[in-house]
Amino acid sequence: MPNVFRRDRAQAIVTGERVSALMRERGVSTSSLANSVRIQRSTLENFCAGRRIPSELLAGIARTLDTTVTYLLANTEDSGPAGATTQ
């Protein structure tokens, strides 16, 4: 189980970093994002610090930040808007 824990922790850190970076890029405040997904600001701050983000919140966070859950989970490097196509 220790390897699973490390992998989950590493995933949470990457996801938190991506959420934080997109918030800066998109000009979305912590309070605004927390309100849009109906969580406490301190909860969002914990997520951005690398605590695990519950999967039920990822879709709302991605939608608000105009990206995809796939990007937030580091399964792709494309942070573009959800539904956008590349040429």
RONUFI-5262 format. One line per field, with one value per atom (N, C-alpha, C, CB): atom name; x, y, z; chain. Coordinates in nm, 3 decimals. Glycine has a CB too. Example, Ala and Ser with C-alpha at 12.3 -4.5 7.8 and 13.67 -1.06 7.14 Angstrom:
2
atom = N | CA | C | CB | N | CA | C | CB
c1 = 1.319 | 1.230 | 1.320 | 1.131 | 1.285 | 1.367 | 1.290 | 1.408
c2 = -0.569 | -0.450 | -0.330 | -0.447 | -0.225 | -0.106 | 0.003 | -0.060
c3 = 0.780 | 0.780 | 0.780 | 0.905 | 0.708 | 0.714 | 0.787 | 0.572
mol = A | A | A | A | A | A | A | A
END
This chain:
87
atom = N | CA | C | CB | N | CA | C | CB | N | CA | C | CB | N | CA | C | CB | N | CA | C | CB | N | CA | C | CB | N | CA | C | CB | N | CA | C | CB | N | CA | C | CB | N | CA | C | CB | N | CA | C | CB | N | CA | C | CB | N | CA | C | CB | N | CA | C | CB | N | CA | C | CB | N | CA | C | CB | N | CA | C | CB | N | CA | C | CB | N | CA | C | CB | N | CA | C | CB | N | CA | C | CB | N | CA | C | CB | N | CA | C | CB | N | CA | C | CB | N | CA | C | CB | N | CA | C | CB | N | CA | C | CB | N | CA | C | CB | N | CA | C | CB | N | CA | C | CB | N | CA | C | CB | N | CA | C | CB | N | CA | C | CB | N | CA | C | CB | N | CA | C | CB | N | CA | C | CB | N | CA | C | CB | N | CA | C | CB | N | CA | C | CB | N | CA | C | CB | N | CA | C | CB | N | CA | C | CB | N | CA | C | CB | N | CA | C | CB | N | CA | C | CB | N | CA | C | CB | N | CA | C | CB | N | CA | C | CB | N | CA | C | CB | N | CA | C | CB | N | CA | C | CB | N | CA | C | CB | N | CA | C | CB | N | CA | C | CB | N | CA | C | CB | N | CA | C | CB | N | CA | C | CB | N | CA | C | CB | N | CA | C | CB | N | CA | C | CB | N | CA | C | CB | N | CA | C | CB | N | CA | C | CB | N | CA | C | CB | N | CA | C | CB | N | CA | C | CB | N | CA | C | CB | N | CA | C | CB | N | CA | C | CB | N | CA | C | CB | N | CA | C | CB | N | CA | C | CB | N | CA | C | CB | N | CA | C | CB | N | CA | C | CB | N | CA | C | CB | N | CA | C | CB | N | CA | C | CB | N | CA | C | CB | N | CA | C | CB | N | CA | C | CB | N | CA | C | CB | N | CA | C | CB | N | CA | C | CB | N | CA | C | CB | N | CA | C | CB | N | CA | C | CB
c1 = 0.079 | 0.000 | 0.083 | -0.090 | 0.204 | 0.280 | 0.299 | 0.414 | 0.320 | 0.337 | 0.209 | 0.377 | 0.095 | -0.033 | -0.046 | -0.151 | -0.011 | -0.020 | 0.069 | 0.018 | 0.193 | 0.285 | 0.233 | 0.425 | 0.180 | 0.126 | 0.006 | 0.088 | -0.084 | -0.200 | -0.157 | -0.295 | -0.059 | -0.010 | 0.054 | 0.092 | 0.135 | 0.199 | 0.094 | 0.297 | -0.009 | -0.118 | -0.189 | -0.218 | -0.215 | -0.282 | -0.198 | -0.313 | -0.068 | 0.021 | 0.017 | 0.166 | 0.028 | 0.025 | -0.110 | 0.051 | -0.218 | -0.351 | -0.363 | -0.461 | -0.319 | -0.323 | -0.241 | -0.273 | -0.123 | -0.038 | -0.107 | 0.098 | -0.171 | -0.239 | -0.359 | -0.285 | -0.434 | -0.547 | -0.495 | -0.628 | -0.390 | -0.333 | -0.283 | -0.219 | -0.212 | -0.158 | -0.270 | -0.068 | -0.374 | -0.486 | -0.561 | -0.581 | -0.572 | -0.638 | -0.562 | -0.645 | -0.428 | -0.347 | -0.364 | -0.198 | -0.351 | -0.361 | -0.497 | -0.335 | -0.602 | -0.738 | -0.792 | -0.830 | -0.712 | -0.754 | -0.872 | -0.789 | -0.876 | -0.984 | -0.933 | -1.035 | -1.001 | -0.959 | -0.999 | -1.021 | -0.932 | -0.964 | -1.110 | -0.869 | -1.151 | -1.289 | -1.390 | -1.309 | -1.362 | -1.453 | -1.466 | -1.405 | -1.353 | -1.357 | -1.426 | -1.215 | -1.394 | -1.457 | -1.608 | -1.399 | -1.652 | -1.796 | -1.862 | -1.822 | -1.794 | -1.854 | -1.872 | -1.769 | -1.786 | -1.800 | -1.859 | -1.665 | -1.901 | -1.971 | -1.892 | -2.101 | -1.767 | -1.684 | -1.625 | -1.571 | -1.571 | -1.504 | -1.374 | -1.476 | -1.337 | -1.211 | -1.093 | -1.192 | -1.096 | -0.987 | -0.975 | -1.008 | -1.088 | -1.086 | -1.014 | -1.230 | -1.046 | -0.979 | -0.829 | -1.042 | -0.794 | -0.653 | -0.581 | -0.639 | -0.647 | -0.587 | -0.567 | -0.675 | -0.664 | -0.651 | -0.531 | -0.780 | -0.519 | -0.410 | -0.275 | -0.430 | -0.274 | -0.151 | -0.113 | -0.165 | -0.195 | -0.159 | -0.239 | -0.020 | -0.347 | -0.435 | -0.527 | -0.518 | -0.575 | -0.658 | -0.785 | -0.693 | -0.815 | -0.937 | -1.042 | -0.913 | -1.154 | -1.259 | -1.303 | -1.380 | -1.318 | -1.351 | -1.480 | -1.362 | -1.575 | -1.701 | -1.683 | -1.802 | -1.571 | -1.545 | -1.463 | -1.475 | -1.391 | -1.303 | -1.377 | -1.230 | -1.493 | -1.567 | -1.605 | -1.693 | -1.651 | -1.687 | -1.566 | -1.755 | -1.456 | -1.333 | -1.287 | -1.222 | -1.287 | -1.246 | -1.337 | -1.247 | -1.465 | -1.561 | -1.536 | -1.705 | -1.518 | -1.495 | -1.364 | -1.494 | -1.262 | -1.131 | -1.118 | -1.021 | -1.227 | -1.230 | -1.120 | -1.216 | -1.116 | -1.020 | -1.090 | -0.892 | -1.013 | -1.071 | -1.021 | -1.037 | -1.097 | -1.054 | -0.928 | -1.167 | -0.921 | -0.804 | -0.676 | -0.821 | -0.684 | -0.567 | -0.535 | -0.592 | -0.636 | -0.613 | -0.549 | -0.744 | -0.584 | -0.527 | -0.394 | -0.626 | -0.342 | -0.212 | -0.209 | -0.104 | -0.324 | -0.329 | -0.306 | -0.462 | -0.298 | -0.266 | -0.196 | -0.395 | -0.123 | -0.056 | -0.136 | 0.083 | -0.248 | -0.331 | -0.427 | -0.408 | -0.401 | -0.487 | -0.597 | -0.404 | -0.609 | -0.708 | -0.849 | -0.700 | -0.938 | -1.078 | -1.137 | -1.160 | -1.225 | -1.296 | -1.372 | -1.394 | -1.362 | -1.433 | -1.361 | -1.567 | -1.245 | -1.170 | -1.098 | -1.071 | -1.084 | -1.009 | -0.882 | -1.093 | -0.778 | -0.651 | -0.635 | -0.533 | -0.562 | -0.544 | -0.402 | -0.585
c2 = -0.121 | 0.000 | 0.128 | 0.000 | 0.130 | 0.255 | 0.314 | 0.232 | 0.231 | 0.284 | 0.351 | 0.171 | 0.294 | 0.355 | 0.491 | 0.263 | 0.499 | 0.626 | 0.731 | 0.607 | 0.695 | 0.791 | 0.836 | 0.729 | 0.743 | 0.777 | 0.869 | 0.649 | 0.838 | 0.924 | 1.061 | 0.860 | 1.068 | 1.196 | 1.276 | 1.174 | 1.210 | 1.278 | 1.331 | 1.184 | 1.252 | 1.294 | 1.416 | 1.179 | 1.415 | 1.527 | 1.654 | 1.494 | 1.640 | 1.757 | 1.816 | 1.718 | 1.731 | 1.779 | 1.845 | 1.662 | 1.782 | 1.839 | 1.974 | 1.743 | 1.985 | 2.111 | 2.220 | 2.092 | 2.181 | 2.277 | 2.326 | 2.214 | 2.234 | 2.273 | 2.363 | 2.149 | 2.333 | 2.419 | 2.558 | 2.359 | 2.566 | 2.695 | 2.774 | 2.675 | 2.707 | 2.775 | 2.827 | 2.681 | 2.747 | 2.791 | 2.906 | 2.675 | 2.905 | 3.016 | 3.146 | 2.990 | 3.140 | 3.259 | 3.301 | 3.232 | 3.206 | 3.236 | 3.293 | 3.110 | 3.240 | 3.279 | 3.394 | 3.160 | 3.437 | 3.546 | 3.512 | 3.664 | 3.386 | 3.339 | 3.337 | 3.197 | 3.404 | 3.407 | 3.278 | 3.529 | 3.254 | 3.137 | 3.143 | 3.127 | 3.260 | 3.276 | 3.250 | 3.417 | 3.303 | 3.286 | 3.139 | 3.368 | 3.069 | 2.928 | 2.846 | 2.874 | 2.873 | 2.801 | 2.821 | 2.848 | 2.943 | 2.970 | 2.897 | 3.119 | 2.892 | 2.829 | 2.679 | 2.857 | 2.615 | 2.471 | 2.439 | 2.401 | 2.545 | 2.535 | 2.463 | 2.464 | 2.511 | 2.460 | 2.580 | 2.364 | 2.554 | 2.659 | 2.698 | 2.610 | 2.824 | 2.870 | 2.792 | 3.021 | 2.765 | 2.692 | 2.550 | 2.687 | 2.491 | 2.358 | 2.362 | 2.303 | 2.463 | 2.478 | 2.503 | 2.592 | 2.584 | 2.609 | 2.480 | 2.711 | 2.394 | 2.264 | 2.180 | 2.188 | 2.180 | 2.105 | 2.157 | 2.116 | 2.288 | 2.348 | 2.319 | 2.499 | 2.292 | 2.259 | 2.112 | 2.293 | 2.037 | 1.898 | 1.794 | 1.877 | 1.837 | 1.737 | 1.686 | 1.796 | 1.569 | 1.504 | 1.584 | 1.363 | 1.601 | 1.669 | 1.562 | 1.760 | 1.563 | 1.464 | 1.470 | 1.486 | 1.354 | 1.348 | 1.421 | 1.205 | 1.427 | 1.495 | 1.646 | 1.466 | 1.700 | 1.843 | 1.877 | 1.894 | 1.779 | 1.806 | 1.860 | 1.681 | 1.807 | 1.854 | 2.001 | 1.769 | 2.041 | 2.181 | 2.273 | 2.195 | 2.228 | 2.307 | 2.322 | 2.241 | 2.212 | 2.216 | 2.308 | 2.075 | 2.298 | 2.382 | 2.530 | 2.344 | 2.564 | 2.703 | 2.756 | 2.715 | 2.672 | 2.714 | 2.694 | 2.639 | 2.652 | 2.634 | 2.539 | 2.768 | 2.423 | 2.319 | 2.185 | 2.325 | 2.078 | 1.944 | 1.874 | 1.860 | 1.779 | 1.696 | 1.620 | 1.598 | 1.580 | 1.507 | 1.588 | 1.472 | 1.717 | 1.804 | 1.815 | 1.945 | 1.839 | 1.853 | 1.728 | 1.883 | 1.612 | 1.486 | 1.451 | 1.373 | 1.542 | 1.526 | 1.411 | 1.505 | 1.382 | 1.279 | 1.337 | 1.207 | 1.471 | 1.540 | 1.671 | 1.567 | 1.726 | 1.854 | 1.970 | 1.852 | 1.939 | 2.041 | 2.101 | 1.982 | 2.224 | 2.290 | 2.372 | 2.378 | 2.359 | 2.438 | 2.416 | 2.407 | 2.501 | 2.491 | 2.353 | 2.595 | 2.314 | 2.187 | 2.193 | 2.160 | 2.088 | 2.081 | 2.148 | 2.144 | 2.211 | 2.275 | 2.171 | 2.378 | 2.198 | 2.107 | 2.175 | 2.065 | 2.096 | 2.148 | 2.113 | 2.095 | 2.197 | 2.175 | 2.140 | 2.298
c3 = 0.000 | 0.000 | 0.000 | 0.118 | 0.054 | 0.054 | -0.085 | 0.118 | -0.188 | -0.323 | -0.373 | -0.419 | -0.339 | -0.377 | -0.311 | -0.339 | -0.184 | -0.112 | -0.176 | 0.036 | -0.207 | -0.269 | -0.405 | -0.285 | -0.483 | -0.614 | -0.599 | -0.693 | -0.507 | -0.483 | -0.436 | -0.380 | -0.348 | -0.296 | -0.409 | -0.181 | -0.491 | -0.604 | -0.701 | -0.677 | -0.726 | -0.814 | -0.757 | -0.836 | -0.628 | -0.563 | -0.571 | -0.417 | -0.556 | -0.565 | -0.705 | -0.527 | -0.807 | -0.946 | -0.976 | -1.045 | -0.934 | -0.957 | -0.889 | -0.907 | -0.765 | -0.693 | -0.761 | -0.551 | -0.810 | -0.881 | -1.009 | -0.915 | -1.079 | -1.203 | -1.175 | -1.280 | -1.071 | -1.035 | -1.000 | -0.915 | -0.919 | -0.880 | -1.000 | -0.781 | -1.090 | -1.208 | -1.297 | -1.288 | -1.318 | -1.401 | -1.336 | -1.428 | -1.205 | -1.136 | -1.165 | -0.983 | -1.157 | -1.186 | -1.332 | -1.155 | -1.424 | -1.567 | -1.606 | -1.648 | -1.546 | -1.583 | -1.498 | -1.572 | -1.399 | -1.313 | -1.223 | -1.396 | -1.178 | -1.091 | -0.947 | -1.133 | -0.858 | -0.718 | -0.647 | -0.647 | -0.536 | -0.454 | -0.408 | -0.333 | -0.364 | -0.316 | -0.427 | -0.260 | -0.545 | -0.658 | -0.698 | -0.778 | -0.707 | -0.745 | -0.636 | -0.770 | -0.511 | -0.400 | -0.403 | -0.265 | -0.426 | -0.434 | -0.550 | -0.446 | -0.663 | -0.781 | -0.765 | -0.903 | -0.686 | -0.664 | -0.526 | -0.679 | -0.457 | -0.329 | -0.220 | -0.349 | -0.202 | -0.093 | -0.019 | -0.146 | 0.099 | 0.177 | 0.106 | 0.323 | 0.118 | 0.060 | 0.118 | 0.085 | 0.247 | 0.311 | 0.256 | 0.464 | 0.218 | 0.158 | 0.024 | 0.140 | -0.057 | -0.186 | -0.166 | -0.267 | -0.070 | -0.042 | -0.005 | 0.071 | 0.071 | 0.104 | -0.021 | 0.205 | -0.111 | -0.236 | -0.316 | -0.320 | -0.325 | -0.401 | -0.337 | -0.413 | -0.208 | -0.137 | -0.152 | 0.011 | -0.223 | -0.249 | -0.176 | -0.218 | -0.110 | -0.051 | -0.161 | 0.067 | -0.145 | -0.246 | -0.274 | -0.202 | -0.403 | -0.445 | -0.473 | -0.571 | -0.404 | -0.431 | -0.578 | -0.337 | -0.637 | -0.780 | -0.814 | -0.823 | -0.722 | -0.751 | -0.766 | -0.642 | -0.718 | -0.733 | -0.857 | -0.611 | -0.911 | -1.024 | -1.145 | -1.061 | -1.176 | -1.293 | -1.279 | -1.315 | -1.161 | -1.138 | -1.144 | -1.005 | -1.088 | -1.093 | -1.238 | -1.007 | -1.311 | -1.452 | -1.533 | -1.513 | -1.511 | -1.584 | -1.554 | -1.546 | -1.429 | -1.390 | -1.448 | -1.238 | -1.453 | -1.505 | -1.655 | -1.434 | -1.720 | -1.865 | -1.914 | -1.935 | -1.849 | -1.887 | -1.874 | -1.798 | -1.873 | -1.861 | -1.735 | -1.985 | -1.689 | -1.576 | -1.616 | -1.533 | -1.739 | -1.789 | -1.770 | -1.938 | -1.796 | -1.775 | -1.625 | -1.835 | -1.545 | -1.401 | -1.341 | -1.330 | -1.394 | -1.344 | -1.409 | -1.366 | -1.492 | -1.558 | -1.658 | -1.454 | -1.718 | -1.821 | -1.960 | -1.818 | -1.968 | -2.092 | -2.054 | -2.178 | -2.148 | -2.127 | -2.186 | -2.186 | -2.251 | -2.315 | -2.213 | -2.434 | -2.173 | -2.073 | -2.138 | -1.982 | -2.269 | -2.343 | -2.294 | -2.488 | -2.342 | -2.301 | -2.327 | -2.372 | -2.241 | -2.259 | -2.391 | -2.140 | -2.469 | -2.596 | -2.712 | -2.579 | -2.685 | -2.793 | -2.874 | -2.738 | -3.000 | -3.087 | -3.131 | -3.209 | -3.147 | -3.195 | -3.340 | -3.112 | -3.412 | -3.556 | -3.586 | -3.638
mol = A | A | A | A | A | A | A | A | A | A | A | A | A | A | A | A | A | A | A | A | A | A | A | A | A | A | A | A | A | A | A | A | A | A | A | A | A | A | A | A | A | A | A | A | A | A | A | A | A | A | A | A | A | A | A | A | A | A | A | A | A | A | A | A | A | A | A | A | A | A | A | A | A | A | A | A | A | A | A | A | A | A | A | A | A | A | A | A | A | A | A | A | A | A | A | A | A | A | A | A | A | A | A | A | A | A | A | A | A | A | A | A | A | A | A | A | A | A | A | A | A | A | A | A | A | A | A | A | A | A | A | A | A | A | A | A | A | A | A | A | A | A | A | A | A | A | A | A | A | A | A | A | A | A | A | A | A | A | A | A | A | A | A | A | A | A | A | A | A | A | A | A | A | A | A | A | A | A | A | A | A | A | A | A | A | A | A | A | A | A | A | A | A | A | A | A | A | A | A | A | A | A | A | A | A | A | A | A | A | A | A | A | A | A | A | A | A | A | A | A | A | A | A | A | A | A | A | A | A | A | A | A | A | A | A | A | A | A | A | A | A | A | A | A | A | A | A | A | A | A | A | A | A | A | A | A | A | A | A | A | A | A | A | A | A | A | A | A | A | A | A | A | A | A | A | A | A | A | A | A | A | A | A | A | A | A | A | A | A | A | A | A | A | A | A | A | A | A | A | A | A | A | A | A | A | A | A | A | A | A | A | A | A | A | A | A | A | A | A | A | A | A | A | A | A | A | A | A | A | A | A | A | A | A | A | A | A | A | A | A | A | A | A | A | A | A | A | A
END
